[in-house]
Structure formats: structure tokens, C-alpha cells
């Protein structure tokens, strides 16, 4: 690894930056000291890049405490690393200065020793007393050298302590990087929560129209069910009434035929009408007879999924009239509106087969009745049919097809 050792040259006093390739910072410091450089601090050759951490979105209550704790931990570790680094630098500077002082003392002692030995060798033969003094001076110099070596060993211990401090600083730096990673993970969790909230809001917005349509359809079904219950109650009351004694079946077959011809019939036969009911309304069919011995019955068929009801009067040979009530609410599902449009088309083909522009007339009539009162209706009279259409103002339309003829229809 590349280390930049900053300091001053011991000889010139000029600032120096020495680039050293060593595995650890302490080795780089020792290499610089060996080159007579007073070390002030050490930096890595390549600076770590720092990206700007962008925080966006709404912090959730669950993630916010985690982020706050991460930030506090990050600040604490940074402050601890800074003060430990400053303290280590100060100790290292003191140790280097002390080492330089001891080295200088050692050099001076060695120089004095050499001088003493030279004087001792020159004066040994001439002056024994002076030689003894020189020997004592040499011994003192040696003691001073031993003391200097002891202090140098103590300085080495200080340098080892500084190396341990540098190791602790590296560990703190590792913890700092781990805290930064946790902070990034927390921010990623916040962004994921924001995306999930946005998706849930979008789904809820898309579901609101469907819920409104379901509520409207339920209201229409309830209104239709109430109408059916009222109709059933009226028909049951009519069936429960006893027949008047005067209403006896005629003995003469001609009179019975005359009674059966007092109602106008449609051109459509009973078989075609019953096939339409069986095909479109499955088994939701109710048949109620008429009191007084008459062969007339009222057939009611329902299609709850489409809010649709069909009612017709028949004697099981002819059909005298038919009504169709169904929903065309503006917020109903598109597939239901399409099914109801097809029901109208088949209804007119069955009970008014000669009506050519039925679909166009229905579309125009519903537009005209959109702003009309419930008691207003549109009527169309054809060659063999008469149709009336009304709007009950809750999205339901009722169409009735009956005979327009003035003459009585014979019982064939």
C-alpha cells in the first residue's frame, strides 16, 4: 500500500512528503526515520472517495429510530477516531523528538569516548595519574552510553505503543465504514417503503371506481328485488281472492271461445317466447295463474347479475304483452352493459320480429328520457306491435311490447 509520510528534514528543516510502499503505516514511519526525516503525520496514497448520500421520501416511524441511532453512532465514531488520531500524532511527534535527542546525545558520547581513548593512549606512558583519570572518564562515558541505550529502548516501547494506537485507529475506521453501510441500508429500506406506499395508493385509486359501480349495482338489485316482492305480493293477493259466483264457466263452447278473444295478442307465438326465456334466464322463472278459471298466466323471469326482469302474459298458446326491465347505469361494468344491450336486441326480435331499427330507436329513446320525469314515456306504434319505454331515474329502464290492433284476434 502507498503511504505519504509528512515531516521535516532533520538536516535542513524543510517540509518533506515521502511516498513509501509498505504494508503498514508504522513501517512507513520507520523507513522515513531511517532517512533522517522528522515525521509529523502519515496519510494514504489514495484518498477514499465519498459520495453524497441523498435522502428522499417519507421516513416511516419504524425506520426513523434506526437512522437516528446510526447517525449518532457515526458521529461518535468519527469524533473518537479524530481525537485518537490527534493523540497518536502528538505522542509520535514527542517520541521522534526524544529519539532524535537521544541519538544526538549518543553521537556526542561516542565522540567524547573516542577522544578520551585517544588521549589515554597518548598519555598512558607519560602520566599514570592522568591515565587513571582518563580511564575513569571513559568509564563514566560508557555509563552514559548505557543510560542512553536504556532511554532508546524506552523510546522503542513508546513507538510500539504508537503502533498499537495506529491499529486501534484502523479498527475504529472499519467500524465507521460498517456504520456508513448500515446507514445506506436504512435509506434503501425507506425508499422501498415509499415505493410500496405509492403502489398501494395507486391500487386503491384504481379500485375506487369499481367499488362505486358495485355499490350502484347492489342498490339497483335491491330496488329490483323490492319491485319483485311487491309484484309477487299483489299477484298472491289476486290468487287468494275467491272467484265470484257469477263467474262460471260457460256451458256453450262458443261462449268460452268468445271470452278467450277479449284480449289482443302479439304476433309472436308462445313457443318462441318460452325458448327466449329458457335460453336467457336459466331457471329463474316464476309462473302465476289467474283466478276465475282463466287459462291466462303471468310468467316472471329474473337475471340478478344484470339487474334484469322479464314479465309476460300468455295462455300458453299466445303472448298478449311482455315487459323487460334492466339496468343501463352509467357506472355499471362494461361487460354488463354489453350483455343488457344484447338482451334488448333479442327481446325486440322475439316479441316484435318485424321491427327493423329497434336498436337505434332504443339508444335514442334512452338519451331523450335521461332528463325526463319517471311518469313520462316514449311510445312507438308499428304495424303489428306497440312499444313504450320509461326511465325510473335509478338507472333502470322498462320497455313494454303489446298489440296495436283495434280488432279482436280470433282463437284459431
RAGI-V866172 format. One record per residue. SS is DSSP state (H for helix, E for strand, L for the rest). PHI is phi in whole degrees, -180 to 180 (999 if undefined). D_CENTER is the distance of its C-alpha to the mean C-alpha in Angstrom with 2 decimals. Layout:
SS PHI D_CENTER
SS PHI D_CENTER
This chain:
L 999 45.94
E -88 47.20
E -122 48.29
E -105 49.66
E -98 52.43
E -100 53.35
E -180 56.79
E -128 60.36
E -72 63.29
L -64 65.83
L -87 68.72
L -101 67.73
L 78 65.12
L -84 62.87
E -63 59.02
E -136 57.89
E -121 54.52
E -107 55.05
E -89 52.55
E -128 52.82
E -97 51.13
L -136 50.90
L -74 48.49
L -129 48.52
H -68 49.18
H -65 52.33
H -66 53.93
H -65 53.31
H -65 54.94
H -63 57.95
H -63 58.36
H -68 58.42
H -64 60.91
H -67 63.14
L -100 63.36
L 62 64.57
E -117 61.36
E -81 60.50
E -81 56.72
E -103 54.57
E -162 51.03
E -127 49.15
E -129 45.98
E -76 44.15
L -69 44.99
L -115 41.35
L -78 39.07
L -71 35.59
L -78 33.10
L -123 30.57
L -94 27.42
L -79 25.97
L -84 22.94
L -97 20.52
L -109 18.34
L -137 15.58
L 95 12.80
L -97 13.03
L -71 14.49
L -79 13.47
H -64 16.62
H -78 16.37
H -89 16.26
H -60 18.76
H -61 21.82
H -62 21.20
H -66 21.17
H -62 24.24
H -64 26.09
H -64 25.42
H -66 26.77
H -62 29.81
H -63 30.52
H -63 30.30
H -65 32.75
H -64 35.07
H -64 35.27
H -64 35.92
H -64 38.67
H -63 40.22
H -64 40.25
H -65 41.83
H -67 44.58
H -65 45.28
H -65 45.66
H -63 47.98
H -64 50.03
H -65 50.34
H -64 51.47
H -62 54.06
H -63 55.40
H -65 55.53
H -63 57.41
H -62 59.89
H -66 60.40
H -65 61.00
H -63 63.45
H -65 65.23
H -65 65.37
H -63 66.89
H -62 69.40
H -66 70.37
H -63 70.72
H -64 72.99
H -62 75.02
H -64 75.32
H -63 76.62
H -63 79.13
H -65 80.30
H -62 80.75
H -63 82.77
H -63 84.97
H -62 85.46
H -63 86.62
H -64 88.93
H -65 90.33
H -63 90.96
H -65 92.75
H -64 94.90
H -66 95.60
H -66 96.77
H -74 98.99
H -103 100.58
L -63 100.78
L -78 104.34
L -86 105.62
L -138 104.34
H -66 103.39
H -65 102.31
H -67 100.02
H -64 98.60
H -63 97.74
H -63 95.98
H -66 94.02
H -64 93.09
H -62 91.90
H -63 89.90
H -64 88.37
H -64 87.49
H -63 85.86
H -63 83.95
H -63 82.77
H -62 81.60
H -61 79.70
H -64 78.13
H -64 77.09
H -63 75.54
H -64 73.69
H -64 72.41
H -62 71.24
H -63 69.36
H -65 67.89
H -64 66.64
H -62 65.09
H -63 63.42
H -62 62.04
H -63 60.54
H -63 58.93
H -64 57.48
H -61 56.09
H -63 54.47
H -63 52.92
H -63 51.57
H -62 49.98
H -62 48.42
H -64 47.05
H -63 45.52
H -62 43.91
H -63 42.53
H -64 40.98
H -64 39.35
H -62 37.98
H -65 36.61
H -62 34.86
H -62 33.28
H -62 32.20
H -63 30.47
H -63 28.71
H -64 27.53
H -62 26.22
H -63 24.26
H -62 22.73
H -63 21.83
H -63 20.08
H -62 18.13
H -63 17.12
H -65 15.99
H -64 13.89
H -64 12.22
H -62 11.69
H -63 10.14
H -62 7.66
H -63 6.92
H -62 6.91
H -64 4.50
H -65 1.92
H -63 4.51
H -63 5.07
H -65 3.47
H -64 5.13
H -65 7.80
H -65 8.44
H -63 8.97
H -65 11.08
H -63 12.95
H -70 13.80
H -81 14.99
H -60 17.23
H -60 20.00
H -63 20.28
H -65 20.66
H -64 23.27
H -63 25.07
H -63 25.19
H -63 26.64
H -64 29.18
H -65 30.15
H -64 30.68
H -63 32.87
H -64 34.81
H -64 35.33
H -65 36.60
H -64 38.96
H -65 40.19
H -64 40.73
H -64 42.70
H -63 44.84
H -64 45.52
H -63 46.53
H -63 48.83
H -65 50.35
H -63 50.89
H -61 52.55
H -64 54.88
H -67 55.78
H -65 56.45
H -63 58.69
H -66 60.48
H -69 61.04
H -73 62.23
L -67 64.93
L -73 68.34
L -71 70.01
L -64 73.01
L -63 76.36
L -73 77.50
L -84 74.64
L -98 76.45
L -67 76.02
L -69 78.88
L -76 81.52
L -84 82.10
H -59 79.54
H -66 80.02
H -65 78.90
H -62 75.72
H -66 74.93
H -66 75.50
H -66 72.98
H -72 70.31
L -97 70.83
L -86 70.02
L -130 66.30
L -83 65.09
L -108 63.05
L -81 60.47
L -71 61.26
L -70 58.53
E -84 59.86
H -66 58.52
H -63 57.58
H -63 55.23
H -66 53.62
H -68 53.18
H -63 51.69
H -62 49.07
H -65 48.21
H -66 48.05
H -75 45.88
H -98 43.28
H -118 43.21
L 52 43.59
L -107 45.22
L -86 44.16
E -127 47.73
E -125 50.18
E -118 53.89
E -125 56.14
E -82 59.88
L -103 62.15
L -71 64.87
L 90 68.55
L 79 68.89
L -78 67.11
L -86 65.37
L -74 62.49
E -134 59.02
E -108 55.65
E -104 52.76
E -121 49.21
E -125 46.17
E -125 42.51
E -135 39.16
H -58 36.57
H -62 33.50
H -106 34.86
L 52 36.48
E -124 39.79
E -137 43.36
E -117 46.62
E -132 50.05
E -144 53.44
E -106 57.11
E -152 59.26
L -113 62.42
L 68 61.11
L -125 63.21
E -126 62.03
E -116 58.98
E -97 59.93
E -162 56.59
E -148 52.86
E -123 49.84
E -133 46.14
E -113 43.45
E -153 39.84
E -95 36.62
L -131 35.67
L -66 33.06
L -65 31.18
L -100 27.71
L -73 28.63
L -59 26.85
H -63 28.40
H -67 29.64
H -70 31.47
H -62 33.08
H -65 34.27
H -64 35.73
H -68 37.52
H -62 38.94
H -66 40.33
H -62 41.80
H -62 43.62
H -62 44.98
H -70 46.32
H -62 47.67
H -70 49.77
H -66 50.94
H -78 52.10
H -99 53.84
L -140 54.82
L -63 55.30
L -90 57.34
L -85 54.70
L -88 53.55
L -109 51.02
H -64 49.27
H -64 45.66
H -65 46.35
H -64 48.26
H -62 45.44
H -61 42.87
H -68 45.24
H -66 46.29
H -65 42.77
H -66 42.21
H -68 45.56
H -86 44.84
L -61 41.41
L -108 43.10
L -93 46.13
L -73 47.13
L -70 46.85
L -88 50.65
L -95 50.85
E -145 50.85
E -105 51.62
E -126 54.46
E -130 55.55
E -113 58.88
L -107 59.60
L -67 62.63
L -131 61.66
L -156 58.65
E -137 57.53
E -122 53.80
E -129 52.31
E -134 48.66
E -138 47.15
E -121 43.76
L -91 43.04
L 73 40.35
L -119 37.45
L 90 36.54
E -103 39.34
E -119 42.29
E -121 45.59
E -114 48.00
E -126 51.53
E -114 53.95
E -143 57.65
L -80 61.07
L -95 62.65
L -71 66.17
L -88 68.99
L -82 71.22
L -76 70.98
L -96 69.74
L -71 72.29
L -87 71.46
L -86 71.91
